[in-house]
Amino acid sequence: MKLYINEQVTRGHIEPEVYGHFSEHLGRCIYGGLYVGEDSPIPNTNGMRTDVVEALKELQIPVLRWPGGCFADEYHWKDGIGPKAQRKKMINTTWGGVVEDNSFGTHEFMELCRQLGCKAYVNGNLGSGTVQEMSEWVEYMTYDGLTPMTELRKQNGREEPWRLSYFAVGNENWGGGGNMTPSYYGNLYRHYQTFLRQYDPNKPIFKIACGPNVDDYHWMRGVLETCYNHTEAKFHGFLDGISLHYYVHPEGWEIKGHATQFDSATWYKSLGKALYMDELIRRHGEILSEFDPENRVALVVDEWGGWYNVEEGTNPGFLYQQNTMRDALIAGITLNIFNQHCDRVKLACLAQVVNVLQAVLLTEGEQMVRTPTYHVFHMFRHHQDADLLATEALEVPTVGEGEWQLPKVTQSVSQKDGAVTITLNNLSLDSAETVDIRFAEKTGWQVEEARIVTGAMTAHNTFSAPETVTEQPFAAYAATEKGLQVTLPPCSVLMLRLK
């Protein structure tokens, strides 16, 4: 395979928020994962697990989404403020039927974002909430004037408003968020967002509409047509982004498949479904471009990842699953796709950050494990806030079985502060690939850093063997006249940093 890189031509800018994460009141994502409470014997700062916070900071996590997900459209924010002993308890009917004591609410989430040094993305309740409730929540969080909501915030211990970067009006309103039609939701979005005031013009809130599930192009077009002002040919500035949700279900939604026990056919099927993200972004992007040719409205892929059957013996509603080299490749493939579409994709959130679905971290009591997906995010962090470089991949062989014939290698290349980051994925289970990397003009590139994640397809980390899959130094490369020649092992994700 040959990879040509034109270091003189940029194709767009990769926003850091493309590498975002998602935290929902689901299973052990919040409780026991991110938050253990101030009185826990597990080391914490203001209730946030120290080990988890430090691990996420190593990823340079740019943004965190909360409180859902499906939970968002039954979450009433006033239940989660004030003295914790007085907070209303409820049954989390969406996820597991367990008691939600609301000990983790708005103040705790903002404290977590402070500790992580990341932006806050809050998902509002459109499904069962009111315009007043949503409006007052934004006021409570962001206003610095004298109102009942700001006085309530101060009574609860927060004098200054927080910085709220992103706010979504509802979640999956085509399904569990209300079973709405596109036009009905679009009109509700126009209504609700009107009362989400921009209290500080220097710190505007990025407003996100509920977009489609997978390939529901009818929903995408219907919402955009409803929100668009056809007379003035613009969105009035009240639509900054629209979401897209897509999960890899190897055996389909009903069956899904096992997280760690699968064969080579399922491997290639899974990676083929991960590659489908490219078509989804392209086709939804084409619809967006009919209304927004200047790319002012972002495609926000705020739920993505692999979704399998839960681990044996765990609550089916907790969505706890293991994480293998298959997930490492799903992450590498998807992040490269996001990079390649950085003109339209400006924000994305892996589902979910701890103990749920394709998590980057798993916890059990005081123990914590970094998953293969964690290590891929760690290597790819260099793409954040970088410029995508023009590339062309030639002579790319195919791999796969049956109908799932796939490109053997996927890639993206970016540049920041004079350094070039190259990320490559070898999708083959059994054969290496020699990649001849050539630059358009500059010669004499030096490898500053080279890291790889590789292993058997079902390899994963456990609490008894936490380093089965980790980042390792990589040395199978040699300088050439125009660049580098790299030998990419099978079943691997590689990152090279050149200067």
C-alpha positions in Angstrom: 0.0 0.0 0.0 1.1 3.5 -0.8 0.1 6.6 1.3 0.7 10.0 -0.2 0.7 13.0 2.1 0.6 16.5 0.9 1.8 18.5 3.9 1.2 21.7 2.0 -2.6 21.2 1.7 -5.1 21.1 4.6 -8.6 19.7 4.2 -10.1 21.1 7.4 -9.6 21.5 11.1 -10.1 18.7 13.6 -12.0 20.1 16.6 -10.9 18.6 19.9 -14.5 17.9 20.8 -14.6 15.1 18.1 -12.8 13.1 20.9 -15.6 13.6 23.4 -17.3 11.1 25.8 -20.7 10.4 27.2 -21.8 9.8 30.8 -25.4 8.6 31.6 -27.3 7.6 34.7 -27.0 4.0 33.4 -25.6 1.0 35.3 -22.3 1.9 37.0 -21.2 4.7 34.7 -22.0 7.5 37.2 -22.3 5.7 40.6 -19.2 3.6 41.2 -17.6 4.7 37.9 -17.2 8.4 38.0 -18.7 9.2 41.4 -18.3 7.4 44.7 -19.3 10.1 47.1 -17.3 12.2 49.5 -17.4 9.5 52.3 -16.2 6.6 50.2 -13.0 4.7 51.2 -12.1 4.9 47.5 -9.8 7.9 47.0 -11.8 10.8 45.7 -12.0 14.6 45.4 -15.4 16.0 46.2 -16.8 12.5 45.5 -15.1 12.0 42.1 -12.9 9.0 41.8 -9.3 10.1 41.7 -8.1 7.2 39.6 -10.8 7.7 37.0 -10.3 11.5 36.8 -6.6 11.1 36.4 -6.9 8.5 33.7 -9.4 10.6 31.7 -7.2 13.7 32.0 -4.4 11.6 30.3 -6.8 11.4 27.3 -7.1 15.2 27.3 -10.9 14.6 27.3 -12.3 17.7 25.6 -16.1 17.4 26.4 -18.4 15.2 28.5 -22.1 14.7 27.8 -24.7 14.2 30.6 -27.2 13.1 32.0 -28.2 11.0 29.0 -29.2 9.4 26.6 -32.6 8.0 27.3 -32.4 9.0 30.9 -32.3 12.7 29.9 -35.9 12.7 28.8 -37.2 11.6 32.2 -34.7 13.6 34.2 -36.0 16.6 36.2 -33.0 18.7 37.2 -34.5 20.2 40.3 -34.5 16.7 41.8 -30.7 16.8 41.7 -29.9 20.0 43.6 -29.8 21.1 47.2 -28.9 19.0 50.3 -28.4 15.4 49.2 -30.5 14.0 52.1 -33.5 16.0 50.8 -33.1 15.1 47.1 -36.0 13.1 45.6 -35.4 9.4 45.0 -36.9 7.7 41.9 -36.7 4.4 40.1 -34.6 4.4 37.0 -37.2 2.7 34.8 -35.1 3.1 31.7 -32.0 1.4 32.9 -32.1 -1.5 35.3 -35.0 -0.6 37.6 -32.7 0.6 40.4 -33.1 3.5 42.8 -31.7 6.8 41.5 -31.1 8.9 44.6 -30.0 12.0 42.6 -26.9 12.5 44.7 -25.1 13.2 41.4 -26.7 16.3 39.9 -25.9 19.6 38.2 -23.4 20.8 40.8 -21.6 17.4 40.8 -21.5 17.2 37.0 -20.0 20.7 36.8 -17.5 19.8 39.5 -16.5 16.7 37.5 -16.0 18.8 34.4 -13.9 21.2 36.4 -11.6 18.4 37.6 -11.3 17.0 34.1 -10.7 20.4 32.6 -13.3 19.6 29.9 -16.3 21.4 28.4 -19.8 20.6 29.7 -22.5 19.2 27.3 -25.9 19.0 29.0 -28.9 17.1 27.4 -32.2 18.7 28.2 -35.5 16.9 28.9 -37.9 17.5 26.0 -39.7 14.1 26.3 -41.4 14.6 29.7 -40.2 18.1 30.6 -41.6 21.6 30.0 -40.3 24.7 28.3 -40.2 26.4 31.7 -38.2 23.6 33.3 -35.6 23.6 30.5 -35.3 27.4 30.4 -34.9 27.6 34.1 -32.1 25.0 34.1 -30.1 27.1 31.6 -30.8 30.2 33.7 -29.7 28.3 36.9 -26.4 27.3 35.3 -25.4 30.3 33.2 -27.0 33.6 34.4 -25.2 36.1 36.6 -28.1 38.4 37.3 -30.7 38.6 40.0 -33.5 36.0 39.5 -35.1 33.2 41.5 -33.0 30.6 39.7 -29.7 32.4 40.4 -30.6 32.9 44.0 -31.4 29.2 44.2 -28.0 28.4 42.8 -26.3 30.6 45.3 -28.3 29.0 48.2 -27.0 25.7 47.0 -23.4 26.9 47.2 -22.5 28.2 43.8 -22.0 31.9 43.6 -20.7 32.3 40.0 -22.5 30.8 37.0 -20.8 27.9 35.2 -19.7 27.8 31.6 -22.1 25.7 29.6 -20.7 25.0 26.2 -23.3 22.6 24.7 -27.0 22.0 25.2 -29.2 19.5 23.4 -32.9 19.8 23.2 -34.1 16.2 23.8 -32.6 12.8 22.9 -33.8 10.2 20.5 -37.2 11.9 20.2 -37.9 9.7 17.2 -38.1 6.7 19.7 -37.9 6.6 23.5 -37.8 10.3 23.8 -41.4 10.7 22.6 -42.0 8.7 19.4 -42.3 12.0 17.5 -42.5 12.8 13.8 -39.7 14.9 12.3 -42.0 18.0 11.8 -43.5 17.7 15.2 -40.1 17.5 16.8 -38.7 20.3 14.6 -41.5 22.6 15.8 -40.9 21.7 19.4 -37.2 22.4 18.9 -37.9 25.8 17.5 -40.2 26.5 20.5 -38.0 25.2 23.3 -34.7 26.6 22.1 -36.3 30.1 22.0 -36.3 30.1 25.7 -32.7 28.9 26.1 -31.3 32.4 26.6 -27.8 33.3 25.7 -27.1 35.2 28.9 -23.5 35.9 28.1 -22.8 36.8 24.5 -19.1 36.1 25.1 -19.9 32.6 26.2 -22.6 31.4 23.8 -24.3 28.0 24.2 -24.0 25.7 21.2 -27.6 24.4 20.6 -28.1 20.9 19.4 -31.2 19.4 17.8 -32.1 15.7 17.9 -31.0 14.2 14.7 -31.6 10.7 13.1 -31.0 7.2 14.2 -28.6 5.6 11.8 -29.8 6.0 8.2 -33.1 7.7 8.8 -32.6 10.3 6.1 -36.3 11.2 6.3 -35.9 12.4 9.9 -32.8 14.4 9.0 -34.5 16.2 6.1 -37.8 16.7 8.0 -36.2 18.3 11.0 -34.0 20.6 8.9 -37.0 21.6 6.7 -39.0 22.5 9.8 -36.2 24.5 11.5 -35.1 26.3 8.3 -36.4 29.7 7.4 -37.0 29.3 3.7 -37.8 33.0 3.2 -34.5 34.2 4.6 -32.6 31.1 3.7 -31.0 30.6 7.1 -31.5 28.8 10.4 -31.8 32.1 12.4 -28.7 31.1 14.4 -30.7 28.9 16.7 -29.5 25.6 15.2 -25.8 25.0 15.7 -25.7 21.2 15.5 -27.8 18.2 14.8 -27.1 14.8 16.3 -26.5 11.3 14.8 -26.6 8.0 16.7 -25.0 4.8 15.4 -23.9 1.7 17.2 -22.1 -1.4 15.8 -24.4 -4.4 16.5 -22.5 -7.4 15.0 -25.5 -9.7 14.9 -28.2 -7.0 14.7 -30.2 -5.1 17.3 -32.1 -8.0 18.8 -29.2 -10.5 19.1 -26.1 -8.2 19.2 -23.6 -10.9 19.9 -21.0 -11.7 22.5 -18.4 -9.2 23.6 -15.4 -11.6 23.8 -16.5 -14.8 22.1 -16.7 -14.4 18.3 -15.1 -15.8 15.1 -13.3 -14.2 12.2 -16.5 -13.8 10.2 -18.0 -11.7 13.0 -14.7 -9.8 13.3 -15.0 -8.6 9.7 -18.7 -8.0 9.9 -18.2 -5.8 12.9 -15.4 -3.8 11.3 -17.5 -3.5 8.1 -20.3 -2.0 10.2 -17.9 0.4 11.8 -16.9 1.5 8.3 -20.6 2.3 7.5 -20.1 5.4 9.6 -18.4 7.0 6.6 -21.5 6.5 4.4 -23.8 7.8 7.1 -21.8 11.0 7.6 -21.5 11.5 3.8 -25.2 11.0 3.1 -26.5 13.0 6.1 -23.9 15.6 5.2 -25.3 15.9 1.7 -28.7 16.7 3.1 -27.2 19.2 5.5 -25.4 20.9 2.7 -28.7 21.5 0.8 -29.7 23.8 3.7 -26.2 24.7 5.0 -23.7 24.8 2.1 -21.2 26.8 4.3 -21.0 24.0 7.0 -22.2 26.2 9.8 -24.4 23.5 11.3 -22.3 20.7 12.8 -23.0 17.0 12.6 -22.8 15.8 16.2 -22.2 12.1 16.5 -22.9 12.0 20.3 -23.5 8.3 20.6 -21.3 5.8 18.8 -19.4 2.5 19.6 -19.8 -1.2 19.8 -22.9 -2.7 21.5 -23.0 -6.3 22.5 -24.7 -8.6 25.0 -24.0 -7.8 28.6 -21.5 -9.8 30.6 -22.9 -13.0 32.1 -24.4 -12.5 35.6 -24.7 -8.7 35.3 -28.0 -6.6 35.3 -29.2 -6.6 31.6 -30.2 -3.0 32.1 -26.7 -1.9 33.1 -25.1 -2.6 29.6 -21.8 -3.7 31.1 -19.6 -5.4 28.5 -16.0 -6.3 28.0 -13.7 -4.5 25.5 -11.4 -6.3 23.1 -9.1 -5.6 20.2 -12.2 -5.6 18.0 -13.2 -2.5 20.0 -9.8 -1.0 19.5 -10.2 -1.3 15.7 -13.8 0.0 15.8 -12.4 3.1 17.7 -9.5 3.5 15.3 -11.6 3.2 12.2 -14.3 5.5 13.5 -11.9 8.2 14.7 -10.1 8.2 11.4 -13.5 8.6 9.7 -14.4 11.6 11.9 -11.0 13.2 11.1 -11.6 12.7 7.4 -15.0 14.4 7.8 -13.9 17.2 10.0 -15.5 19.8 7.8 -18.9 18.6 9.1 -18.3 16.5 12.2 -17.4 19.0 15.0 -18.4 17.0 18.1 -18.7 13.3 18.9 -19.1 11.3 22.1 -18.1 7.7 22.6 -20.8 5.7 24.4 -19.9 5.5 27.3 -17.0 6.6 29.3 -17.0 4.1 32.3 -18.5 0.6 32.8 -21.1 1.0 30.0 -21.0 -0.2 26.3 -17.6 0.6 24.7 -16.1 2.1 27.8 -12.6 3.4 28.0 -12.4 2.5 31.7 -13.9 -0.4 33.8 -14.1 -0.3 37.6 -14.9 -2.8 40.3 -14.7 -1.5 43.8 -11.3 0.1 44.2 -9.9 -1.4 41.0 -9.8 0.3 37.6 -8.8 -1.1 34.2 -7.9 0.8 31.0 -9.5 -0.9 28.0 -8.1 -1.3 24.5 -10.3 1.5 23.4 -8.7 3.7 26.1 -5.3 3.2 24.6 -6.5 4.1 21.1 -8.0 7.3 22.3 -4.7 8.1 24.1 -2.7 7.6 20.9 -5.2 9.6 18.8 -5.3 12.6 21.2 -2.6 14.3 19.1 -5.2 14.8 16.3 -7.1 17.2 18.6 -7.1 20.8 17.4 -4.9 19.8 14.4 -5.3 20.4 10.7 -6.3 17.5 8.5 -3.8 17.0 5.7 -4.6 16.0 2.2 -3.9 12.3 1.6 -4.3 9.6 -1.0 -4.1 5.9 -0.3 -3.3 3.7 -3.4 -3.0 0.0 -3.9 -4.9 -0.8 -0.8 -5.7 -4.5 -0.7 -8.9 -5.9 0.7 -9.6 -8.4 3.5 -12.7 -10.0 4.8 -15.0 -12.9 4.4 -18.1 -13.3 2.2 -20.0 -10.1 1.7 -17.8 -8.3 4.1 -14.9 -7.3 1.9 -13.1 -4.4 3.5 -10.1 -2.2 2.9 -7.2 -3.7 4.7 -5.9 -0.3 6.0 -7.6 2.9 7.0 -5.8 6.2 7.8 -5.9 9.8 8.7 -3.1 12.4 8.9 -3.0 15.7 10.7 -0.5 18.5 11.4 -0.1 20.7 14.5 2.8 22.9 15.7 5.0 21.5 13.0 4.4 17.8 13.9 2.5 15.4 11.7 0.4 12.6 13.3 -0.4 9.5 11.2 -2.8 6.9 12.5 -3.2 3.6 10.7 -5.5 0.6 11.3 -4.7 -2.9 9.9 -8.1 -4.7 9.7 -6.6 -8.0 8.7 -6.5 -10.8 11.3 -3.6 -12.7 9.9 -1.4 -10.6 7.6 0.9 -7.6 8.0 0.9 -4.8 5.5 3.8 -2.7 4.2 2.8 0.9 4.0 5.0 3.2 1.9 4.5 6.7 3.2 5.5 9.5 0.9 5.4 13.3 1.4 4.8 15.8 -1.4 7.8 18.1 -0.7 9.5 18.0 2.6 12.2 15.3 3.2 14.1 14.2 6.2 11.2 13.5 8.5 12.2 12.2 11.9 10.0 9.9 14.0 9.4 11.6 17.4 7.0 9.0 18.7 5.7 5.6 17.5 3.1 3.6 19.5 0.9 0.6 18.7 -2.0 -1.4 20.1 -2.1 -4.9 18.8 -3.1 -8.4 19.9 -5.4 -11.4 19.2 -8.8 -10.4 18.1 -10.5 -11.3 21.5 -7.7 -10.0 23.7 -8.9 -7.9 26.5 -8.0 -6.5 29.9 -9.4 -7.8 33.2 -9.0 -6.9 36.8 -6.7 -9.8 37.3 -4.8 -9.2 34.0 -5.1 -5.4 33.4 -2.3 -5.1 30.8 -3.0 -7.8 28.3 -3.6 -5.1 25.7 -1.6 -1.8 26.1 0.2 0.7 24.1 3.6 -0.5 23.1 6.6 1.2 21.5 6.8 0.5 17.7 10.0 0.3 15.7 9.1 -1.5 12.4 9.7 1.4 10.2 12.6 2.7 8.1 13.3 6.1 6.5 13.1 6.4 2.8 14.0 9.2 0.4 10.4 10.6 0.4 9.2 9.5 3.9 8.9 6.2 5.7 8.2 2.5 5.1 6.1 0.9 7.8 5.3 -2.7 8.5 1.9 -2.7 10.0 1.2 -5.9 12.0 -2.2 -7.6 11.6 -5.0 -6.6 14.0 -3.4 -3.4 15.0 -3.8 0.4 15.5 -0.7 2.5 15.0 0.2 6.1 15.7 3.3 7.9 14.3 4.4 11.4 15.2 6.9 13.0 12.8 8.8 16.2 12.8 
